[in-house]
């Protein structure tokens, strides 16, 4: 990576700081990978043995996890404000240490006699009458904190470091960041897989190991932030003075158009990913096809990340997001018509391409549109939207299938919404803060 990948933020004349800041993007990507235990795919690594060990049925755990995810989105806002007001090293170290401690505590949890009542989530679990469901209280609290500190809190810190380090032309930095995040998650999953394949390993030992790794990273966080020259890029006196406040950002059509559009992508991605095997089975394809498409999608997504980053320097974020949503709409609409194996692979590739483009937009848009001064608060609000939408995605797919006996109606409905949002983000005016206006050459 060269200095050209991470342009200088206006007003930063310290060449040594600029040279060091190139490491801020890998640091931001590493922080995002550290959210693993707080994400659905990460928690899914230990869900089955955890339920067996604690004698919890699938309905109970799914209800617990759903509400923990929804409520965990509330962590985005206060952590976003901390990012704007405190040093990056303090916020990062605090989040990593707290998440690590919670993960270690979760690895030690036992059968809990205390319960808390949560609303049942309807047809997803074939509970037509709704009502309340009792779930283990301590387990619910630990999963809630894991979601809030990981999926919500650390994601906000990562995006803030990226947003302020990328500068006025974030396209390349965001593209590289997206690829590093994808590669990092792949490596993390392979590491956990290798740990589980040890004969004496159980879920408690593996999960505790992840927690202690996070605590170790918390100890190293101040040094890593200084090495990357990122401390002044997240809040405090060294932060960029220009930029919209959260209230000003919320008052713009652009915030809501892009916020809802990227959150809707998260809704579709989470629902389709969770029920992908069932979706393909409805079209007549077996598990081997599901596994092939699952392995293929990340490679297409990585290519889309790099391509989207390159495009971000040439065209507006509205056009990139609009293209991604239009591709998603086309794939969703065409899915009920797919009959061949080639059609399935084309569908999976287009969905992955759309996801790669929309991911790049989400990572880079908020800095471009609203500046750096209150970036943590702005991004945290957008992140909260995506967390809630991702939790609702499986509910939407399952409810649609339960009502119609098929995924076709809900897929067509999602395609329609995606097409409408594609038009919205392509047409909405995007703010351009003064600190992002490039000087004449």
N, C-alpha and C positions, 0 to 999 in steps of 0.2 A: 504494500500500500504506500502511496506517495502523498505528499502534502496536498496535491491537487484534489485528492479524494475528500479532504476535510477543509474547506476553505476557511479563511480567517473571518471571525466575527468582526463586524465593523467596530472600530474603536480599540481593538486589541492590537497594539503595536509591538508587544513583547514577542520577538521571534522565537525565543526559547519556549514560551508558553504555547505558541501556535504549533511548534514542532511536537511538543508533548501531547497536544490535544488530539492528535491523530489516534492516540490510544483510548480516547474517551468512547469511541464507537465500539471497539471490542469490549470495553468495560461495561457499557450499557447492554450489550448482547449477553454478556455473562450474567449480569443481574437478572435479565429476563429468564434465562435458563434456570436460575436459582428459584424461580417461582414454581418449579415442577411439582413439589409435593402439595401445592395449593391449587393445582389444576385438575380437571376431570381425568385427563389421561394419566397424570401422576398418581392421583388417589386410586385410580382404577387398577394400578399395579398391585395394590394390597387389599382391594375390596373383598374379593372372594375369601381369602384366608382369614381376614378380619371378621367377616360375618360368621364364618364357621367357628372361629375361636370364641367369639362373644355370644354365640347362639342368637344371632339377629337375622330375621328373615329379610328377603329382598325388598318387600314393600316398605318395611320400616326404615331400612337404610336409605332407600331412594327418597322417601319423604324427608328424612333428616338431611340428606345431602342437598335436596332442592332448596329448602328453606335456609340452610347454611350458606348456599351460594347467593341467594337473593339478598339476605341480610348482610353478607360479607361485602356486597357492593358499597355499603355505606362507609367502609373504611377508605374508599378512594378520596373522598372530599377532605377529611382532616389531614391525611397524609400529603395530599396535593398542596394544601396550604403550608404545611411544614416545609415542603420542598422549596416553596417560594421564600420562606422566612429564615430558614436555617441552612447550615452548610451541608453539602452533599454527603460528606463523610459521616456526619452525625446521624442524618436520617437513614442512610444506607446501613450503617452499622447497627442502629437500633432495630430496623426492620429485620435484618438478617438474624440478629441474636434472638429477637422475640419469636420469629418463625422457627428457628432451630430448636428453641426450648419447647415450643408447642408440639413440634414433630416428635421430639424425644418423649414428651409426656404422652402423646398418642400411642407411641410404641409400647408404653407400659400400662395402658388402660386395661381394666378387667371388667367382668360383668358388673353392671351398675344397677343397684336396686332403686335409685332415684329416677324419675321420669319427668318429662315435660310434654305438654300437649301441644301439637302443631296441627294446623288445618290439613286435612287430606287433600291430595291434588287430583281428585276426580277420576275421570275416565282413563288417565294414564295407568292407574292401578286397579281399574275396573271397580271403582268404588262410586257407584252412581249417586248415592245419597250424600257424598261428601262427608261432612262432620269432622271430628277431631281424631287424631291418632297419637298415642303415647309413644315417645321415643326415649332412649337413655339420655339423661340430662348431661352427664359429664362428656360422653362421646359427642353429643350435639355441640356443646361448647367448644370442644377441641377442634372439631371439623369446621365450625364457624370461624374460629381464630385462624385456622390454616388457610381457609379461603380468603378471609379478610386481609391477612398479612401477606399472603403469597400472590394469589391471582389478582387481587386488587392493589394492595400497598406496594409491593416490590415492582409491579408492572408500571405504576405511576412514577416511581423513582427512575426506573430504566428509561422510560420515554422522556422524562425531563432531562436526564443527562444527554440522551441522543439529540433532543430538540435544540438544546442550547449549544451543543458542540457542532452540529451540522452547519449552522450559519445560514447565509442568505441563499445558497444554492444547495438544498439538502438532498437532491435526488440520488447522487452517487452514494453518499453516506448512508441514506436510508436503504438503498438496495443492498449494500454490503452488510449493514446491520441485519436486515431480514434474512439474508443467507447465513450469516453467522448464528443467528438464533435457531434457524432450522437445523443446521449442522450440530449445534450444541445440544438441542433436544434429542436428536438421533443418537449422539454419543452418550447422553445421559441414560437413555432407554437401554442401549447396549450394555452400559455399565451395570445397571440394575439387573438386567437379564443375566449377566455373568455372575452377579452376586447370588441370585436365586438358584443358579445351577450348581452352586456348591452344595455338597451333600448335607452339611450341618447347618445350612442357612435356613432361617424361617423369616416370616414377614416382620416380626418384632425386631430382630437383629438388623435386617436390611434397613428398615424405617428409622431405627435409632441411629444407624450409621449416617444416613442422609441428614438427620437433624444435627449430629455433631459436626458434620462437614460444613453446614450452614453457620454454626457457631464459630468454627475456625475461620470461615470467610469474613464473619463480622469483626473478628480481631484484626484481620488483614485489611479491612475496608479502608481505614484512613490512609494507609500507605498506598493502596491501589488508586485511590482517588487523587492523591498528590502526584503519583507517577503519571496519571493520565491528564493532569492539569485540569481536572473537572470540578474542583471544589468551588471555584468562582462562578461556574456555570449553573449552579442550582441555588438560587436564593442568596440572601446576604447582601452586603454592600457592593460586592463585585458583580452582581447580576445586571443584565441589560436593563436600562431604565425605561426603554420604550416598550410599548405593547398595550393591548387592551386588558382591562380588568375582567374578572369573570362576569360581572353584571353586564358590561358592555358586549362581551362575546355572546352571552345568552340572548342579547337583544337583536342579534343579527340573524337573518334567514340562513346564512351560510353555516353557522354552528349547528342548527337543527337539521338542515338538509344533509350535511355530511355526517353528523352524529347519528341520525336515524338510519341513514344509508349503510354506514359501516356496522352499526349495531344489527341491522337486518341481515347483513352478510353473516355475522356471528350466529344469529338465530338459525339461519339455513344450514350453516356449516355444522353446528353442534347437533341439530336434529338429524341431518342426513348422515353424519359420521356415526352417530349412535345406532341408527337403524339401517345402516347401509347394507348389511347382509340380508336383512328382511326385504329391503327395497329391491335388491337384485333377485332374490328368490321369487318375488312376485312377478318379475319379468321372465322367470324360467331359468335362471342361472344359479349354479351351485357355489359352494363355499370357496372352491379354488379360484373362481373368477373374482370373488370378493377379495381374497387375499392378494391376487395379482394387481387389482386396481388400487388397493390400499398401499402396496409397495411402489406403484408407479406414480401416484399423485404427488408425493413430496419432491420427486425429481422435476416434474413439470412446474411445481410451485417455486422451486429454487430458480429455474430459468426465468419464470415470470417476475420474481423479485428483482433480478438483475436487469431484466428488460424494463420493468416499471421504474426502477431507479434511473436508468438512462433516459427514459421518456420524460421523467419529472423535470429534467433540465431543459426540455424542448417545448412541452405543451403544458397547459394548465392542469391542476389537480382535478378540476371538474370533468375534463375530457377523459382523463385516465379512469376516474371512478365511474363515470358514465359508461365507458367501454367495458369495465369489469362487471358492472351490474347488468348491462345488456347481454354480455356473454352468459352470465348466470341465468338470466331470464330465458335465453334461448335453450340452454341445456335443460333447465327444469321443464320447459314446455315440450321439448322433444323427447324427454325421458319416457313418457307413456307410449311413444311410438316405436321405441327401440325393440328390435327383435333379434339382432345378430350380435355376435361377440365383438365385431369391429365397432358396431354402434355403441356398445357399452364402454369400450375403451375410449372412443371419441368423446362420449359424455363425461367420463371421468377426467379426461385431459382438459376439456373446456372448463369444467368446474374448478380444477386446480389452477388453471390459467387465470380465471376470474378471481380466485382467492388470492393469488400472488399479487395481482394488480391492486386489489382493494387493501391488502395488508400494507403495501408500500404507501398508499395514500393515507391510511390511518396513522402510520408512524410519522409522516412528515407534514401533514396538512396543518396541524394546530399551530406550529411554529411559524409556518408561512403566512397564515391568515391573521394571527393574533399577537405575534411578537413574543418576546421572551420574559418580560417583566413579571407576568402572572401565569406563566406557562403551566406550572404545576397544578394550579386550581382549574385552569381550562381543560387540560388533558385529563385530570382526575374525573371531571364531570363527564367527559366523553367516555372514559374507561368504565365508569359506573353504568352507563347506558349499555355498553357491550356485555358487561357481566350479567346484567339482568336479562338481556336478550338471549344470551347463550344458555341461561338456565331455562328459559321458556321454550327454546327450540325443540327439545324432545317432547315437551308437552303438546306443542302444536302438531307435530308429526303424528304422535300417538293418538291424540284426540281426533284428528282428521281421519286416520285409518279406522279408528273404532266406530266413527259415525257413518262412514261410507262403505266399510268393508274392503277398502282399497286405498292405496296411496295416490291414485291418479288425481282426484279432486283437489287434495291439498297441495300437490305439486304444481298443478295449474294455477291455483290461487297464489302460491308463492311466486310463480313466474310473472303473474300480473303485477303484483306489488313491486317486484324487482324492476320491471320495465318502467313503472311510474317513477320510482326513485332514480333510475338512470336518467330520465328526462330532467328531474328536479336538480340533481347535482350538476348536470351539464349546463343548465340555464341560470342557476343562482349566481349572483355576483359574489366574488371572493374578495374580502378585504385585503389590503396590501399595506401593512404598517410601514412607517417611514424608515425604520431601521433595517428593512428588508429591500428597500429600493436601491438597486445597484447604481453606483456612480457611473457617469459617462466615461467611455473608454477613449 
